[in-house]
Each structure stands twice: as C-alpha cells, then as structure tokens.
Amino acid sequence: MLSIATRTTFGAGLLLVMPLLVWISGWQWEPTTGSFWLKGMFWITETVTQPWGIITHVLLCGWFLWCLRYRLRAAVVLFLILGAAILVGQGVKSWIKDSVQEPRPFVMWLEKTRHVPVDDFYNLKRKDRGHLVKEQLQNEANIPVWLRKHWQKETGFAFPSGHTMFAASWALLGVGLLWPRRRTITLAVLLVWASGVMASRMLLGMHWPRDLVVATLISWLLVTLAVWVAQKLCGPFAPPVEEKKEIAEREND
C-alpha cells in the first residue's frame, strides 16, 4: 500500500502544481476573443465531455489492459475496477456540486455584465438556463459561437470539476498501475493530457482553480484505494520475467 500511495501522491503533486500556482497568483478569468489556441483548449476539454468521454474511457481501458497483459479473469476484474473508480468519482462530484452549489465563472460574468442574478439563473431548470445563456449572448461578437454553445450545455455548478476528476483519475491510475511496467511515455502523455484538461476548464470560464485542486485530491484518494484493490484481486503489477527483457530493450531505445 505504501508504494502505491507514494506513486499516486507523486503524480497528484505534479497535477496540482499548475492550479495551485494560478490560485496563489490571484488570476481571474475574463472572456477572450476567439483564437486558435483557445479552440485547441476546447478540443482538449471535449475528450472528457460526453459522448467523447466514453470513447476516451474505453480506449484507455483497452490500453491499460494491453500494457498489464493479465489473464482473462484478472483483466475483467481490472476493467470493472477502472470503471468503478471513474464512476464513483463522478458520483462524489455530483453530490458535492449539489451540496456546495458554487456558480461557474462565466455565470458570475453574466451577472456582472448582463445583470443576470446568479440565484435566479440557478433557480431555473437546466434547459431554461441554456436558453437564457443563448438569449443573452446571441449578439455578443467577442464570444465565439462554439464557446457560447459549450456554456449553454454546461450550466451546472462548478465545485469540484468533473472533467478534472475524470482526467486526473486516469492519469493517477496510470501512475499507480503502469509505473512498475516502466510505461514512461504513456505516463507522460496522461499527465500532460490531464493538465491540459484542467487548464482548459479555467480558460473556458468553467471552473475556478480551487475546483481543480479539490477534484485532484478526491481523485488521488479514490485512485489510491482502487489501485490497492486491483493489486489484491488481480495480482502484482511487477512485470513477469518474459516482459522484463522487453522493458529493458524499450528503455535502451
């Protein structure tokens, strides 16, 4: 358990660097004009947004199973554990959101610039919130159409970030499960991707830095437990003898 917690804590620490620095700096979100890089951040966030998030989940499950190369029974158990870790995280996120009810940055901006009271906004049904956003911004040339549509769809509460929990959970699962197999490229890609998702949520006006920090900490706790359960039920993550040669060759290359 200690080795698992050490790995996942290290991974969580890497993910927390960016949002903590932004939080400490006192940075405040303001909408910016459409640009190529902002649209790129939107596409990064879309890898977690439904229905693309389901595709991302299936692809990552398949890749993890291939990397670990368990027998059929252990592979099925691991698949269920991975899915449960993600689903439990999203369930916890939804419960906290409904309890805390923190408004999103773009909703606060609507109150400031369009005089739409935050309480009135969230008293509406989700569908009506989307219509209100569309109505308020239909003549706003400085807000890209794709961002307006994203806001119309994402009218829930902010704290904590569900997108961050999804991406951070997968990145930390990678650290917990694949580090013993020395899948360094996979781990680097997962950590960069998760950090990109986190940054996109702030830049698109969806979350505050604290939303990302708390989401990452929740993911760290759930993933640490999930990896420990996976080790108990599926066996050690250390590579078998025949795979050690492949790892050595990969590292030499």
C-alpha positions as CSV (number, residue, x, y, z in Angstrom):
1,M,0.0,0.0,0.0
2,L,2.8,2.4,0.8
3,S,4.5,2.1,-2.6
4,I,1.1,2.6,-4.3
5,A,0.4,5.7,-2.1
6,T,3.9,7.0,-2.8
7,R,3.4,6.8,-6.6
8,T,-0.1,8.3,-6.7
9,T,1.0,11.1,-4.3
10,F,3.9,12.0,-6.6
11,G,1.5,12.0,-9.6
12,A,-1.1,14.1,-7.8
13,G,1.7,16.6,-6.8
14,L,2.6,17.1,-10.4
15,L,-1.0,17.7,-11.4
16,L,-1.5,20.2,-8.5
17,V,1.4,22.5,-9.5
18,M,-0.4,24.4,-12.2
19,P,-3.8,25.1,-10.4
20,L,-2.0,26.0,-7.2
21,L,0.2,28.5,-8.9
22,V,-2.8,30.0,-10.7
23,W,-4.7,30.1,-7.4
24,I,-1.8,31.8,-5.5
25,S,-1.3,34.3,-8.3
26,G,-4.8,35.6,-7.9
27,W,-5.6,35.2,-11.6
28,Q,-9.2,36.0,-12.5
29,W,-10.9,34.7,-15.6
30,E,-12.2,37.0,-18.2
31,P,-13.6,36.1,-21.6
32,T,-11.2,36.5,-24.5
33,T,-11.8,36.8,-28.2
34,G,-11.7,33.6,-30.3
35,S,-8.3,32.3,-31.2
36,F,-6.7,29.1,-32.4
37,W,-5.2,28.2,-29.1
38,L,-8.4,28.7,-27.2
39,K,-10.2,26.5,-29.7
40,G,-7.5,23.9,-29.1
41,M,-8.2,24.0,-25.4
42,F,-11.8,23.4,-26.2
43,W,-11.0,20.3,-28.1
44,I,-8.9,19.0,-25.2
45,T,-11.9,19.5,-22.9
46,E,-14.1,17.7,-25.4
47,T,-12.0,14.5,-24.9
48,V,-13.8,14.3,-21.5
49,T,-17.2,15.7,-22.4
50,Q,-19.9,13.2,-23.4
51,P,-20.1,11.4,-25.7
52,W,-16.3,11.7,-26.4
53,G,-15.5,10.9,-22.8
54,I,-17.0,7.4,-23.2
55,I,-14.7,6.8,-26.2
56,T,-11.7,8.1,-24.2
57,H,-12.7,5.8,-21.3
58,V,-12.9,2.7,-23.5
59,L,-9.6,3.4,-25.3
60,L,-7.8,4.0,-22.0
61,C,-9.2,0.8,-20.5
62,G,-8.1,-1.2,-23.6
63,W,-4.6,0.3,-23.5
64,F,-4.2,-0.3,-19.7
65,L,-5.3,-4.0,-20.2
66,W,-2.8,-4.4,-23.0
67,C,0.0,-2.9,-21.0
68,L,-0.6,-5.1,-18.0
69,R,-1.4,-8.2,-20.0
70,Y,-3.4,-10.0,-17.4
71,R,-5.2,-13.3,-18.0
72,L,-8.9,-13.0,-18.9
73,R,-10.3,-13.2,-15.4
74,A,-7.9,-10.7,-13.9
75,A,-8.4,-8.5,-17.0
76,V,-12.2,-8.5,-16.5
77,V,-11.8,-7.7,-12.8
78,L,-9.4,-4.8,-13.6
79,F,-11.8,-3.4,-16.2
80,L,-14.5,-3.3,-13.6
81,I,-12.3,-1.7,-11.0
82,L,-11.2,1.0,-13.5
83,G,-14.8,1.7,-14.4
84,A,-15.9,1.8,-10.8
85,A,-13.1,4.2,-9.9
86,I,-14.3,6.7,-12.6
87,L,-18.0,6.2,-11.8
88,V,-17.6,6.6,-8.0
89,G,-15.6,9.8,-8.6
90,Q,-18.3,11.2,-10.8
91,G,-20.9,10.3,-8.2
92,V,-19.0,12.0,-5.5
93,K,-18.5,15.1,-7.7
94,S,-22.3,15.3,-8.4
95,W,-23.1,15.1,-4.7
96,I,-20.6,17.8,-3.7
97,K,-21.8,20.1,-6.5
98,D,-25.4,19.8,-5.4
99,S,-24.3,20.5,-1.8
100,V,-21.9,23.4,-2.3
101,Q,-23.7,25.0,-5.3
102,E,-20.8,27.2,-6.4
103,P,-21.5,29.2,-9.6
104,R,-19.3,28.9,-12.6
105,P,-17.0,31.8,-13.6
106,F,-19.0,32.6,-16.8
107,V,-22.2,32.7,-14.8
108,M,-20.6,35.3,-12.4
109,W,-19.5,37.2,-15.5
110,L,-23.1,37.1,-16.8
111,E,-24.3,38.7,-13.6
112,K,-21.6,41.4,-13.8
113,T,-22.1,42.3,-17.5
114,R,-25.6,41.2,-18.3
115,H,-27.2,41.8,-14.8
116,V,-28.4,38.2,-14.6
117,P,-28.6,37.4,-10.9
118,V,-26.8,34.2,-10.1
119,D,-29.5,32.9,-7.8
120,D,-32.2,33.5,-10.4
121,F,-30.0,31.7,-13.0
122,Y,-29.6,28.6,-10.9
123,N,-33.3,28.6,-9.9
124,L,-34.1,27.8,-13.5
125,K,-34.2,24.3,-14.9
126,R,-31.1,23.3,-16.8
127,K,-32.8,23.6,-20.2
128,D,-34.0,27.1,-19.3
129,R,-30.5,28.1,-18.2
130,G,-29.2,27.1,-21.6
131,H,-31.9,29.2,-23.3
132,L,-31.0,32.2,-21.1
133,V,-27.3,31.9,-22.0
134,K,-28.2,31.8,-25.7
135,E,-30.5,34.7,-25.4
136,Q,-28.0,36.9,-23.5
137,L,-25.1,36.2,-25.8
138,Q,-26.7,35.9,-29.3
139,N,-25.4,39.4,-30.2
140,E,-22.0,39.1,-28.4
141,A,-19.5,39.1,-31.2
142,N,-16.5,38.7,-28.9
143,I,-17.6,35.3,-27.6
144,P,-17.1,32.5,-30.2
145,V,-20.2,30.6,-31.2
146,W,-18.7,27.3,-30.1
147,L,-17.9,28.7,-26.7
148,R,-21.5,30.0,-26.3
149,K,-22.8,26.5,-27.2
150,H,-20.5,25.0,-24.6
151,W,-21.8,27.4,-22.0
152,Q,-25.4,26.6,-23.0
153,K,-24.7,22.9,-22.4
154,E,-22.6,23.2,-19.2
155,T,-24.9,25.2,-16.9
156,G,-24.4,23.2,-13.7
157,F,-22.4,24.1,-10.6
158,A,-18.7,24.5,-10.6
159,F,-17.2,22.9,-7.4
160,P,-15.5,20.4,-7.9
161,S,-14.5,19.9,-11.5
162,G,-15.9,16.7,-13.0
163,H,-13.7,17.0,-16.1
164,T,-10.7,17.3,-13.8
165,M,-11.7,14.2,-11.8
166,F,-12.1,12.1,-14.9
167,A,-8.7,13.1,-16.4
168,A,-6.8,13.2,-13.1
169,S,-8.2,9.8,-12.2
170,W,-6.9,8.3,-15.4
171,A,-3.5,9.9,-15.1
172,L,-3.2,8.7,-11.5
173,L,-4.4,5.2,-12.4
174,G,-1.6,5.3,-15.0
175,V,1.0,6.2,-12.3
176,G,-0.4,3.6,-9.9
177,L,-0.7,0.7,-12.4
178,L,1.8,1.3,-15.2
179,W,4.8,2.7,-13.4
180,P,6.0,-0.8,-12.4
181,R,6.0,-1.6,-16.1
182,R,8.0,1.5,-16.9
183,R,5.4,2.8,-19.3
184,T,7.0,6.3,-19.1
185,I,5.7,7.6,-22.4
186,T,2.2,6.6,-21.5
187,L,2.5,8.2,-18.1
188,A,3.9,11.4,-19.6
189,V,1.1,11.6,-22.2
190,L,-1.6,11.0,-19.5
191,L,-0.2,13.7,-17.1
192,V,0.2,16.3,-19.9
193,W,-3.3,15.5,-21.1
194,A,-4.8,15.7,-17.6
195,S,-3.0,19.0,-17.1
196,G,-4.4,20.3,-20.4
197,V,-7.9,19.3,-19.4
198,M,-7.5,21.2,-16.1
199,A,-6.1,24.3,-17.8
200,S,-8.9,24.2,-20.4
201,R,-11.6,24.3,-17.7
202,M,-10.2,27.5,-16.3
203,L,-9.6,29.2,-19.7
204,L,-13.1,28.4,-20.9
205,G,-14.7,30.0,-17.9
206,M,-16.0,26.8,-16.4
207,H,-14.0,26.5,-13.2
208,W,-12.0,28.2,-10.5
209,P,-8.5,27.0,-9.5
210,R,-9.8,25.6,-6.2
211,D,-12.3,23.4,-8.2
212,L,-9.3,21.7,-9.9
213,V,-7.3,21.3,-6.7
214,V,-10.1,19.6,-4.7
215,A,-11.1,17.4,-7.7
216,T,-7.5,16.2,-8.0
217,L,-7.3,15.4,-4.2
218,I,-10.5,13.4,-4.4
219,S,-9.2,11.6,-7.4
220,W,-5.9,10.8,-5.6
221,L,-7.8,9.3,-2.7
222,L,-10.1,7.2,-4.8
223,V,-7.4,6.0,-7.2
224,T,-5.1,5.0,-4.4
225,L,-7.8,2.8,-3.0
226,A,-8.7,1.5,-6.4
227,V,-5.1,0.5,-7.3
228,W,-4.7,-1.2,-3.9
229,V,-7.9,-3.2,-4.5
230,A,-6.7,-4.1,-8.0
231,Q,-3.4,-5.3,-6.7
232,K,-5.2,-7.5,-4.1
233,L,-7.6,-9.0,-6.7
234,C,-5.5,-9.1,-9.9
235,G,-2.0,-9.7,-8.6
236,P,1.2,-7.7,-8.5
237,F,1.9,-5.1,-11.1
238,A,5.6,-6.0,-11.4
239,P,6.2,-7.4,-15.0
240,P,6.7,-11.2,-15.5
241,V,10.2,-12.5,-16.4
242,E,9.5,-12.6,-20.1
243,E,8.4,-8.9,-20.1
244,K,11.4,-7.6,-18.3
245,K,13.6,-8.2,-21.4
246,E,11.1,-6.1,-23.5
247,I,11.2,-3.3,-20.9
248,A,15.0,-3.3,-20.9
249,E,15.0,-3.1,-24.7
250,R,12.4,-0.3,-24.7
251,E,14.4,1.8,-22.1
252,N,17.6,1.3,-24.0
253,D,16.0,2.6,-27.2
